[in-house]
């Protein structure tokens, strides 16, 4: 009977100690409700507001969001540290442990009260906001679904964060160390461990591709990163899309609950005031922290030398091991004299760090030499650097890559490239990114620094293939009904094509038929005469396509629609040419050509240079002299200035006969 009375008394007493936090929580949620009302009022203040738009906006406010989840994390941490702070006081620990109640019950009281302090005001705020939305007439099914989704997400975020902070407090004997422990638990896996490979790979591995961080196993080991993926949604939060991560979070909460309860029960009372409550695991924690932190320190020092002197990487690792090992041990002992303690463990950390660096330095596991065998490969996607801008505007079907014999030929070229030493002296080297799709469905990505000759061999193998072009040009696979406008441009004339759906289909089919025949060599050695770009619905970026002289049917179609697609610079009224060059001293030199006879003589050698600026180095001009040429023309639009290029022989003739300004 004593134990039962003590349980309720201690729960009541514990809640009294949290009265200030409870009042602050209520105040925060009241402010949130007021802000919610003001936001609705601001939406409806406009005279042209529409019910559907406002209702959708209000419903979106109820969706789970990471900013709110982060606030829940902070709140859960404060509650956990407040609830378990008595563990860091010897007097309070002795008092609590002298009560006729089991430790498991004390743990349950602190956890339950903390959950109630968060849950009651939060649920009340959700009900209040739902009633407000109903009264204002904007209540929808979507809003209600989003409210329930937020309740589910934020409750899980609260529990995973609270138990993580509780674990940090239970495992430590000092509040500051407990806060540091929570920081370690939240950042160790998704920051330190997750980024070791990318960090070292970017330094030592030639074919490593820096990719956008995505959800991985290590993200499940931190309440901060886990909360992000719980609330993250590209286009509306849905239970189906988040079922997996919600289930993982629930399992982690159960595991943490059992672990915290177990450690709380066996935690020695005399641990209060010490840095760590369980001294036997001090060495394990220290080594786990020192090794990744020291590797990052080495890379930091190396980066300070502009990635030129690897000696500084070794120096950085040594400094990192000594510094982090000493700091952690000083925290353990609360004494700076412990800085150089446990020198054998320091030596182990140093040896492991250099072993890891050595593995990357020598590429022990053959990362750079990896090229899968043809029989184990489903497809290969090639992305040259000069086509990188096309990926940003791609709106066709998924890019699958090439298959069959062409894939095998490319794999053989890549295998030779991977096996050769990177001793090319070609200044014009470019990155070619390759994605291998294996038969298992796994994708492996590599990037190769290729000379122009190597790049040309690869592109000649694949560019003539319609299969490859489908992965490059959206028009092959995209829905043409989404095209709202087609605009043609030759740097001098600009026309918006007025086409019926049938004419649009005819034009695009004609263009693709001629694009099929375009070789990589023709594309890089022949200047485009014009381009057209597409505007698509839903505010997508414009997609552009070049028109080459060999595209006779496309040019004929455009001409029928009033576009001067067959005209070149020789058909234009060029009144003068301006040539600009910067000397080694940085001074600009300008020449002007106004002689009509000379202009007429060279006009057919002038090529518009504006088009190949969209794609990196697609058209390679024969002009090797660093001079910019501007042609001043007179057209139906008035005076125009067009950037042009020409061959070296013509350029020298212009320079010899021009007038210097």
C-alpha positions as CSV (number, residue, x, y, z in Angstrom):
1,X,0.0,0.0,0.0
2,X,2.9,2.3,0.8
3,X,4.3,1.8,-2.7
4,X,1.0,2.7,-4.3
5,X,0.6,5.9,-2.3
6,X,4.1,6.8,-2.9
7,X,3.7,6.4,-6.6
8,X,0.8,8.9,-6.9
9,X,2.5,11.3,-4.5
10,X,5.7,11.3,-6.4
11,X,3.8,11.8,-9.6
12,X,2.0,14.8,-8.1
13,X,5.2,16.2,-6.6
14,X,7.0,15.8,-9.9
15,X,4.3,17.7,-11.8
16,X,4.6,20.6,-9.3
17,X,8.3,20.8,-10.2
18,X,7.3,21.2,-13.9
19,X,4.6,23.8,-13.3
20,X,6.7,26.6,-14.9
21,X,7.4,24.5,-18.0
22,X,3.7,23.6,-18.2
23,X,2.6,27.3,-18.0
24,X,5.2,28.2,-20.6
25,X,3.9,25.4,-22.9
26,X,0.3,26.6,-22.6
27,X,1.5,30.1,-23.4
28,X,3.4,29.0,-26.5
29,X,0.4,27.1,-27.8
30,X,-1.9,30.0,-27.1
31,X,0.4,32.3,-29.2
32,X,0.4,29.7,-31.9
33,X,-3.4,29.7,-32.0
34,X,-3.5,33.5,-32.2
35,X,-0.9,33.5,-35.0
36,X,-3.0,30.9,-36.8
37,X,-6.1,33.2,-36.6
38,X,-4.1,36.2,-37.8
39,X,-2.8,34.2,-40.8
40,X,-6.3,33.3,-41.8
41,X,-7.4,36.9,-41.4
42,X,-4.5,38.1,-43.6
43,X,-5.5,35.6,-46.3
44,X,-9.1,36.8,-46.4
45,X,-8.3,40.6,-46.2
46,X,-7.8,40.7,-49.9
47,X,-10.9,41.5,-51.9
48,X,-10.1,38.9,-54.6
49,X,-9.5,35.9,-52.4
50,X,-11.0,32.6,-53.5
51,X,-12.5,30.0,-51.2
52,X,-10.6,27.0,-52.8
53,X,-7.2,28.7,-52.7
54,X,-7.6,29.8,-49.0
55,X,-8.9,26.4,-48.0
56,X,-6.0,24.7,-49.6
57,X,-3.6,27.1,-48.0
58,X,-5.1,26.6,-44.5
59,X,-5.0,22.8,-45.0
60,X,-1.3,23.0,-45.9
61,X,-0.6,24.8,-42.6
62,X,-1.8,21.7,-40.7
63,X,0.8,19.4,-42.5
64,X,3.7,18.1,-40.5
65,X,6.7,20.4,-40.9
66,X,10.4,20.1,-39.9
67,X,10.5,23.6,-38.4
68,X,7.7,22.6,-35.9
69,X,9.3,19.2,-35.4
70,X,12.6,20.9,-34.5
71,X,10.7,22.9,-31.9
72,X,9.3,19.6,-30.5
73,X,12.8,18.2,-30.3
74,X,14.0,21.2,-28.3
75,X,11.0,21.0,-26.0
76,X,11.5,17.2,-25.5
77,X,15.1,17.8,-24.6
78,X,14.3,20.4,-22.0
79,X,11.7,18.2,-20.4
80,X,14.0,15.2,-20.3
81,X,16.9,17.2,-18.8
82,X,14.6,18.8,-16.3
83,X,13.0,15.5,-15.3
84,X,16.2,13.6,-14.9
85,X,18.4,16.4,-13.6
86,X,18.1,15.0,-10.1
87,X,20.4,12.2,-11.1
88,X,23.2,14.7,-11.3
89,X,22.7,15.8,-7.6
90,X,23.9,13.4,-4.9
91,X,21.5,14.9,-2.4
92,X,18.5,14.5,-4.6
93,X,19.6,11.1,-5.8
94,X,19.8,9.8,-2.2
95,X,16.4,11.3,-1.5
96,X,14.6,9.7,-4.5
97,X,16.4,6.3,-4.0
98,X,15.3,6.3,-0.3
99,X,11.6,6.5,-1.2
100,X,9.6,3.2,-0.9
101,X,9.1,3.0,-4.7
102,X,10.8,1.1,-7.4
103,X,13.1,2.9,-9.8
104,X,11.1,1.7,-12.7
105,X,8.1,3.6,-11.3
106,X,10.1,6.8,-10.9
107,X,11.2,6.5,-14.5
108,X,7.6,5.9,-15.5
109,X,6.4,9.0,-13.5
110,X,9.0,11.3,-15.2
111,X,8.2,10.0,-18.6
112,X,4.4,10.1,-18.2
113,X,4.3,13.5,-16.8
114,X,6.6,14.9,-19.5
115,X,4.4,13.4,-22.2
116,X,1.3,14.9,-20.6
117,X,2.9,18.3,-20.3
118,X,3.5,18.2,-24.1
119,X,0.4,16.3,-25.2
120,X,-2.5,18.1,-23.3
121,X,-1.7,21.7,-24.6
122,X,-0.8,20.3,-28.0
123,X,-4.0,18.4,-28.4
124,X,-6.0,21.3,-27.1
125,X,-4.4,23.6,-29.7
126,X,-5.2,21.1,-32.5
127,X,-8.9,21.0,-31.4
128,X,-9.0,24.8,-31.1
129,X,-7.5,25.4,-34.5
130,X,-9.9,22.8,-36.1
131,X,-12.9,24.6,-34.5
132,X,-11.6,28.0,-35.7
133,X,-11.2,26.6,-39.3
134,X,-14.7,25.2,-39.0
135,X,-16.2,28.4,-37.8
136,X,-14.5,30.4,-40.6
137,X,-15.8,27.9,-43.2
138,X,-12.6,26.6,-44.5
139,X,-12.7,23.1,-42.9
140,X,-11.9,20.4,-45.4
141,X,-11.2,16.7,-45.3
142,X,-7.6,17.5,-46.2
143,X,-7.2,19.8,-43.2
144,X,-8.5,17.1,-40.8
145,X,-6.2,14.5,-42.3
146,X,-3.2,16.8,-42.0
147,X,-4.1,17.5,-38.3
148,X,-4.1,13.7,-37.5
149,X,-0.9,13.3,-39.5
150,X,0.8,16.1,-37.4
151,X,-0.4,14.6,-34.2
152,X,1.1,11.2,-35.1
153,X,4.4,12.7,-36.4
154,X,4.9,15.1,-33.5
155,X,4.1,12.5,-30.9
156,X,6.7,10.2,-32.4
157,X,9.2,13.0,-32.7
158,X,8.6,14.0,-29.1
159,X,9.1,10.4,-27.8
160,X,12.2,9.6,-29.8
161,X,13.8,13.0,-28.8
162,X,12.7,12.7,-25.1
163,X,14.1,9.2,-24.7
164,X,17.4,10.1,-26.5
165,X,17.9,13.0,-24.1
166,X,16.9,10.8,-21.2
167,X,19.5,8.3,-22.2
168,X,22.1,11.0,-22.3
169,X,21.1,12.2,-18.8
170,X,21.1,8.6,-17.4
171,X,24.5,7.8,-18.8
172,X,26.1,11.0,-17.4
173,X,26.5,12.5,-14.0
174,X,26.8,16.2,-14.9
175,X,24.3,18.4,-16.7
176,X,26.8,19.9,-19.1
177,X,28.1,16.5,-20.0
178,X,24.5,15.4,-20.5
179,X,23.9,18.2,-23.0
180,X,27.1,17.2,-24.8
181,X,25.9,13.6,-24.7
182,X,22.6,14.5,-26.4
183,X,24.6,16.4,-29.0
184,X,26.7,13.3,-29.7
185,X,23.7,11.1,-29.9
186,X,22.0,13.4,-32.5
187,X,25.0,14.1,-34.6
188,X,27.3,11.1,-34.4
189,X,25.7,8.8,-37.0
190,X,24.2,11.2,-39.6
191,X,27.1,13.8,-39.5
192,X,30.4,12.2,-38.3
193,X,30.0,8.6,-39.5
194,X,27.8,9.3,-42.6
195,X,30.2,11.8,-44.0
196,X,33.6,10.0,-43.5
197,X,33.4,8.1,-46.7
198,X,32.3,11.1,-48.9
199,X,34.9,13.3,-47.3
200,X,37.9,11.0,-47.8
201,X,36.6,9.8,-51.2
202,X,36.5,13.3,-52.5
203,X,40.2,13.7,-51.5
204,X,41.6,10.4,-52.7
205,X,39.3,8.7,-55.2
206,X,39.4,10.1,-58.7
207,X,36.0,8.6,-59.8
208,X,34.0,9.5,-56.8
209,X,30.7,11.4,-57.5
210,X,29.5,13.9,-54.9
211,X,25.8,13.2,-54.6
212,X,23.0,14.9,-52.7
213,X,22.6,13.3,-49.2
214,X,19.7,10.9,-49.1
215,X,18.0,9.0,-46.4
216,X,20.2,6.1,-45.2
217,X,20.5,3.7,-42.3
218,X,22.6,6.2,-40.3
219,X,19.8,8.7,-40.5
220,X,17.6,6.4,-38.4
221,X,20.1,6.7,-35.5
222,X,19.5,10.3,-34.7
223,X,16.2,12.0,-33.6
224,X,17.1,15.1,-35.6
225,X,17.6,13.4,-39.0
226,X,14.8,10.9,-38.3
227,X,12.4,13.8,-37.6
228,X,13.3,15.4,-40.9
229,X,12.4,12.3,-42.8
230,X,9.3,11.8,-40.8
231,X,8.0,15.2,-41.8
232,X,9.6,15.5,-45.2
233,X,7.3,15.4,-48.2
234,X,7.9,16.7,-51.8
235,X,4.2,17.0,-52.7
236,X,2.0,16.6,-49.7
237,X,2.5,14.3,-46.6
238,X,0.9,10.9,-46.9
239,X,0.7,7.9,-44.5
240,X,1.5,5.4,-47.3
241,X,4.8,7.2,-48.2
242,X,5.9,7.5,-44.6
243,X,4.7,4.1,-43.2
244,X,8.1,2.6,-43.3
245,X,9.9,5.3,-41.4
246,X,7.1,5.7,-38.9
247,X,7.3,2.0,-38.2
248,X,11.1,2.2,-37.7
249,X,10.7,5.2,-35.4
250,X,8.1,3.3,-33.3
251,X,10.5,0.3,-33.0
252,X,13.3,2.7,-32.0
253,X,11.1,4.3,-29.3
254,X,10.3,0.9,-27.8
255,X,14.0,-0.1,-27.9
256,X,15.1,3.2,-26.3
257,X,12.3,2.9,-23.7
258,X,13.6,-0.6,-22.7
259,X,17.3,0.6,-22.7
260,X,16.6,3.7,-20.7
261,X,14.6,1.8,-18.1
262,X,17.3,-0.9,-17.8
263,X,20.1,1.6,-17.4
264,X,18.0,3.8,-15.0
265,X,17.5,0.7,-12.8
266,X,21.2,-0.3,-12.6
267,X,22.6,3.2,-12.6
268,X,24.8,3.6,-9.5
269,X,23.8,6.3,-7.1
270,X,27.4,7.4,-6.6
271,X,27.5,8.4,-10.3
272,X,26.0,11.8,-9.5
273,X,28.6,14.5,-10.0
274,X,30.8,12.4,-12.2
275,X,31.2,12.9,-15.9
276,X,30.0,9.4,-16.9
277,X,27.8,7.0,-14.9
278,X,29.1,3.8,-16.5
279,X,32.9,4.1,-16.6
280,X,33.4,0.7,-18.3
281,X,32.2,2.1,-21.6
282,X,34.3,5.3,-21.5
283,X,37.1,3.9,-23.6
284,X,34.6,2.7,-26.3
285,X,32.9,6.1,-26.5
286,X,36.2,7.9,-26.6
287,X,37.6,5.8,-29.5
288,X,34.3,6.0,-31.4
289,X,34.5,9.8,-31.2
290,X,38.2,10.4,-31.7
291,X,38.6,8.4,-34.9
292,X,36.0,10.2,-37.1
293,X,36.7,13.6,-35.6
294,X,40.5,13.2,-36.3
295,X,39.9,12.2,-39.9
296,X,37.8,15.3,-40.4
297,X,40.6,17.4,-38.8
298,X,43.1,15.9,-41.2
299,X,40.9,16.7,-44.2
300,X,40.4,20.2,-42.9
301,X,44.2,20.9,-42.7
302,X,44.6,19.4,-46.1
303,X,41.9,21.6,-47.6
304,X,43.8,24.6,-46.2
305,X,46.6,23.8,-48.6
306,X,44.2,23.9,-51.6
307,X,44.4,20.1,-51.7
308,X,48.1,20.3,-52.7
309,X,50.1,18.9,-49.8
310,X,49.0,15.5,-48.4
311,X,51.6,15.9,-45.6
312,X,49.2,18.3,-43.9
313,X,46.5,15.6,-43.9
314,X,48.8,13.4,-41.8
315,X,49.7,16.4,-39.5
316,X,46.0,17.2,-39.1
317,X,45.2,13.6,-38.2
318,X,47.9,13.6,-35.5
319,X,46.8,16.9,-34.1
320,X,43.2,15.7,-34.1
321,X,43.9,12.5,-32.3
322,X,45.9,14.1,-29.6
323,X,43.5,17.0,-29.2
324,X,40.2,15.1,-29.2
325,X,41.5,12.2,-27.1
326,X,42.9,14.6,-24.5
327,X,39.7,16.8,-24.4
328,X,37.4,13.8,-23.9
329,X,39.6,12.3,-21.2
330,X,39.8,15.7,-19.5
331,X,36.0,15.9,-19.5
332,X,35.9,12.3,-18.1
333,X,38.2,13.2,-15.2
334,X,37.1,16.9,-14.8
335,X,40.9,17.6,-14.8
336,X,43.1,19.0,-17.5
337,X,45.9,16.7,-16.1
338,X,44.1,13.8,-17.7
339,X,44.9,15.2,-21.2
340,X,47.6,12.7,-21.9
341,X,46.1,9.7,-20.1
342,X,45.6,6.3,-21.7
343,X,48.4,6.7,-24.2
344,X,48.0,3.2,-25.5
345,X,44.4,4.0,-26.6
346,X,45.7,7.2,-28.1
347,X,48.2,5.1,-30.1
348,X,45.4,2.7,-31.2
349,X,43.3,5.7,-32.4
350,X,46.2,7.1,-34.4
351,X,47.0,3.7,-36.0
352,X,43.3,3.2,-37.0
353,X,43.1,6.7,-38.5
354,X,46.3,6.1,-40.6
355,X,45.0,2.7,-41.6
356,X,41.8,4.2,-42.9
357,X,43.7,7.0,-44.7
358,X,46.0,4.4,-46.2
359,X,43.1,2.4,-47.5
360,X,41.8,5.4,-49.4
361,X,45.2,6.6,-50.5
362,X,46.1,3.2,-52.1
363,X,42.5,2.5,-53.2
364,X,42.8,-0.9,-51.6
365,X,39.4,-2.0,-52.6
366,X,39.7,-0.9,-56.2
367,X,37.0,1.8,-56.1
368,X,38.5,3.8,-59.1
369,X,39.1,0.7,-61.2
370,X,35.5,-0.6,-60.8
371,X,33.6,-1.2,-64.0
372,X,31.0,-3.9,-63.9
373,X,31.0,-6.8,-66.3
374,X,28.5,-6.6,-69.2
375,X,26.6,-9.7,-68.2
376,X,26.0,-8.2,-64.8
377,X,24.9,-4.8,-66.1
378,X,21.4,-3.9,-67.2
379,X,22.1,-0.4,-68.6
380,X,24.6,2.4,-68.6
381,X,23.7,6.1,-68.4
382,X,26.4,8.5,-69.8
383,X,26.2,12.2,-68.7
384,X,29.0,14.3,-70.3
385,X,29.8,17.6,-68.6
386,X,28.8,19.7,-71.6
387,X,25.3,18.2,-71.4
388,X,24.9,18.8,-67.7
389,X,22.4,21.7,-68.3
390,X,20.1,19.3,-70.1
391,X,19.5,17.3,-66.9
392,X,18.1,20.3,-65.2
393,X,15.5,20.9,-67.9
394,X,14.7,17.2,-68.6
395,X,11.0,16.5,-68.3
396,X,10.7,13.2,-70.3
397,X,10.4,9.7,-69.1
398,X,13.0,8.3,-66.6
399,X,16.5,8.2,-68.0
400,X,17.4,4.5,-68.2
401,X,20.6,4.5,-70.2
402,X,21.9,2.5,-73.1
403,X,21.8,-1.3,-73.5
404,X,22.9,-4.1,-75.8
405,X,26.1,-4.0,-77.9
406,X,26.6,-0.2,-77.6
407,X,26.6,-0.6,-73.8
408,X,29.2,-3.4,-74.1
409,X,31.4,-1.2,-76.3
410,X,31.2,1.7,-73.9
411,X,31.9,-0.6,-70.9
412,X,35.1,-1.7,-72.7
413,X,36.2,1.9,-73.2
414,X,35.5,2.8,-69.6
415,X,37.4,-0.3,-68.4
416,X,40.5,0.9,-70.3
417,X,40.0,4.4,-68.9
418,X,39.7,3.1,-65.4
419,X,42.9,1.0,-65.7
420,X,45.1,3.6,-67.2
421,X,47.1,6.1,-65.1
422,X,45.8,9.6,-65.0
423,X,48.9,11.2,-66.5
424,X,47.2,13.1,-69.3
425,X,48.6,16.5,-70.1
426,X,45.6,17.6,-72.1
427,X,44.5,20.9,-70.5
428,X,40.9,20.5,-71.9
429,X,39.7,17.6,-69.7
430,X,36.0,17.2,-68.8
431,X,34.0,15.1,-66.4
432,X,31.9,12.3,-67.8
433,X,29.5,10.9,-65.2
434,X,28.4,7.3,-65.6
435,X,25.6,5.5,-63.8
436,X,25.7,1.7,-64.0
437,X,22.4,0.0,-63.4
438,X,23.1,-3.6,-62.4
439,X,20.9,-6.5,-63.0
440,X,19.9,-6.4,-59.3
441,X,18.5,-2.9,-59.7
442,X,21.3,-1.3,-57.7
443,X,22.8,1.9,-59.3
444,X,26.5,2.6,-59.1
445,X,27.8,6.1,-60.0
446,X,31.3,7.1,-61.1
447,X,32.8,10.2,-62.8
448,X,35.8,10.0,-65.1
449,X,38.0,12.9,-66.1
450,X,38.5,12.4,-69.8
451,X,40.6,14.1,-72.5
452,X,38.8,15.3,-75.6
453,X,40.0,12.3,-77.5
454,X,38.7,9.9,-74.9
455,X,35.4,11.9,-74.6
456,X,35.0,11.8,-78.4
457,X,35.5,8.0,-78.5
458,X,32.8,7.5,-75.9
459,X,30.3,9.9,-77.5
460,X,30.9,8.6,-81.0
461,X,29.9,5.2,-79.7
462,X,26.6,6.3,-78.2
463,X,25.4,9.7,-79.6
464,X,24.2,8.3,-82.9
465,X,21.9,5.9,-81.0
466,X,18.2,7.0,-80.6
467,X,18.3,5.0,-77.3
468,X,20.9,7.4,-75.9
469,X,19.2,10.5,-77.3
470,X,16.0,9.5,-75.5
471,X,17.9,9.9,-72.2
472,X,19.1,13.3,-73.3
473,X,16.3,15.1,-75.1
474,X,12.9,15.2,-73.4
475,X,11.0,15.5,-76.7
476,X,11.5,11.8,-77.4
477,X,9.5,10.6,-74.4
478,X,7.7,13.7,-72.9
479,X,4.0,14.5,-73.2
480,X,3.8,17.1,-76.0
481,X,0.3,18.2,-74.8
482,X,2.0,20.0,-71.9
483,X,3.8,22.3,-74.3
484,X,2.1,25.7,-74.2
485,X,4.4,27.7,-76.4
486,X,7.2,27.2,-79.0
487,X,9.5,30.1,-79.6
488,X,12.0,30.2,-82.4
489,X,15.2,32.4,-82.2
490,X,18.3,33.0,-84.4
491,X,19.8,35.8,-82.2
492,X,18.3,38.4,-84.7
493,X,14.7,37.4,-85.1
494,X,12.3,36.0,-82.5
495,X,9.1,34.4,-83.5
496,X,6.4,32.6,-81.5
497,X,5.0,29.8,-83.6
498,X,1.3,29.7,-84.0
499,X,0.5,26.0,-84.6
500,X,-2.5,23.8,-84.4
501,X,-2.1,20.5,-82.4
502,X,-1.6,18.7,-85.7
503,X,1.1,21.1,-86.9
504,X,2.8,21.0,-83.5
505,X,3.0,17.2,-83.8
506,X,4.2,17.4,-87.4
507,X,6.9,20.0,-86.5
508,X,8.3,18.0,-83.5
509,X,8.2,14.7,-85.4
510,X,10.1,16.3,-88.3
511,X,12.7,17.7,-85.9
512,X,13.3,14.4,-84.1
513,X,13.6,12.6,-87.4
514,X,16.5,14.9,-88.3
515,X,17.9,14.9,-84.8
516,X,18.2,11.1,-85.2
517,X,20.7,11.6,-88.0
518,X,22.9,14.1,-86.1
519,X,26.3,12.7,-85.3
520,X,28.4,13.8,-82.4
521,X,31.1,15.0,-84.8
522,X,28.6,17.1,-86.8
523,X,27.2,18.6,-83.6
524,X,30.7,19.7,-82.3
525,X,32.0,21.0,-85.7
526,X,28.9,22.6,-87.2
527,X,27.5,25.8,-85.8
528,X,23.7,25.9,-85.1
529,X,21.9,28.4,-87.2
530,X,19.0,28.9,-84.8
531,X,17.2,27.3,-81.9
532,X,13.7,26.9,-80.6
533,X,12.6,26.6,-77.0
534,X,9.5,25.1,-75.4
535,X,7.5,26.6,-72.6
536,X,5.7,23.9,-70.6
537,X,2.8,24.0,-68.2
538,X,3.2,24.0,-64.4
539,X,5.9,26.7,-64.7
540,X,8.6,24.3,-65.9
541,X,11.9,25.7,-67.1
542,X,12.2,26.2,-70.9
543,X,13.6,23.3,-72.9
544,X,15.8,24.3,-75.9
545,X,16.7,22.6,-79.2
546,X,19.2,23.6,-81.8
547,X,18.6,23.7,-85.5
548,X,21.6,22.8,-87.7
549,X,22.1,23.5,-91.4
550,X,21.5,19.8,-92.3
551,X,18.0,20.0,-90.8
552,X,16.5,21.0,-94.1
553,X,13.0,19.7,-93.5
554,X,12.8,21.5,-90.1
555,X,14.1,24.7,-91.7
556,X,11.5,24.4,-94.5
557,X,8.7,24.0,-92.0
558,X,9.9,27.0,-90.0
559,X,10.2,29.1,-93.2
560,X,6.6,28.3,-94.0
561,X,5.6,29.7,-90.6
562,X,7.4,33.0,-91.3
563,X,10.7,32.3,-89.7
564,X,13.9,33.2,-91.5
565,X,15.4,29.9,-90.5
566,X,17.5,29.5,-93.7
567,X,19.2,32.9,-93.4
568,X,22.8,33.2,-92.2
569,X,25.0,36.1,-91.6
570,X,25.8,36.5,-95.3
571,X,22.1,37.3,-95.8
572,X,22.2,40.1,-93.2
573,X,22.9,43.8,-93.7
574,X,26.1,44.0,-91.6
575,X,27.3,47.6,-91.3
576,X,30.3,47.1,-89.1
577,X,32.3,44.6,-87.1
578,X,33.8,45.3,-83.6
579,X,36.7,43.2,-82.4
580,X,37.6,43.2,-78.7
581,X,40.6,41.7,-77.0
582,X,42.3,42.0,-73.6
583,X,46.1,42.0,-73.4
584,X,48.3,40.5,-70.8
585,X,48.2,43.8,-69.0
586,X,44.4,43.7,-68.7
587,X,43.9,46.6,-71.1
588,X,41.1,46.2,-73.6
589,X,42.0,46.7,-77.2
590,X,39.2,47.4,-79.7
591,X,39.2,47.4,-83.5
592,X,36.4,48.4,-85.9
593,X,35.8,47.2,-89.4
594,X,33.5,49.4,-91.5
595,X,34.8,48.8,-95.1
596,X,31.7,47.5,-97.0
597,X,33.8,45.5,-99.5
598,X,35.7,43.7,-96.7
599,X,32.5,43.0,-94.8
600,X,30.9,41.5,-97.9
601,X,33.9,39.3,-98.5
602,X,34.0,37.8,-95.0
603,X,30.2,37.7,-94.2
604,X,29.8,34.1,-95.3
605,X,32.6,33.1,-92.9
606,X,30.8,34.6,-89.9
607,X,28.9,32.2,-87.6
608,X,26.5,33.2,-84.8
609,X,28.2,32.2,-81.6
610,X,25.3,32.6,-79.1
611,X,23.8,29.1,-79.4
612,X,26.7,27.0,-78.2
613,X,26.8,29.0,-75.0
614,X,23.8,27.1,-73.7
615,X,25.7,23.8,-73.7
616,X,29.2,23.6,-72.4
617,X,31.6,23.5,-75.4
618,X,29.3,21.6,-77.7
619,X,30.3,23.5,-80.8
620,X,34.1,23.9,-81.0
621,X,34.9,27.0,-83.0
622,X,38.0,26.9,-85.2
623,X,38.9,30.4,-83.8
624,X,41.9,29.9,-81.5
625,X,42.6,33.7,-81.2
626,X,41.2,35.2,-78.1
627,X,39.2,38.0,-79.8
628,X,35.5,38.7,-79.3
629,X,33.6,39.8,-82.5
630,X,30.4,41.7,-82.6
631,X,28.5,42.2,-85.8
632,X,26.3,45.4,-86.0
633,X,23.4,44.8,-88.4
634,X,20.4,46.7,-89.5
635,X,17.1,44.7,-89.8
636,X,13.4,45.3,-89.7
637,X,13.8,45.6,-85.9
638,X,16.4,48.4,-86.3
639,X,20.0,48.3,-85.2
640,X,21.1,45.0,-83.6
641,X,24.4,43.7,-82.2
642,X,25.1,40.0,-82.6
643,X,28.0,38.0,-81.2
644,X,29.8,36.0,-84.0
645,X,32.9,33.9,-84.5
646,X,35.0,33.0,-87.5
647,X,38.1,31.0,-88.5
648,X,41.7,32.2,-87.7
649,X,42.5,33.2,-91.3
650,X,39.5,35.4,-91.6
651,X,40.1,36.9,-88.1
652,X,43.7,37.8,-89.0
653,X,42.5,39.5,-92.2
654,X,40.0,41.6,-90.2
655,X,42.7,42.5,-87.6
656,X,45.1,43.6,-90.4
657,X,42.7,45.9,-92.1
658,X,40.7,47.2,-89.1
659,X,41.0,50.5,-87.4
660,X,42.1,50.6,-83.8
661,X,40.0,52.7,-81.3
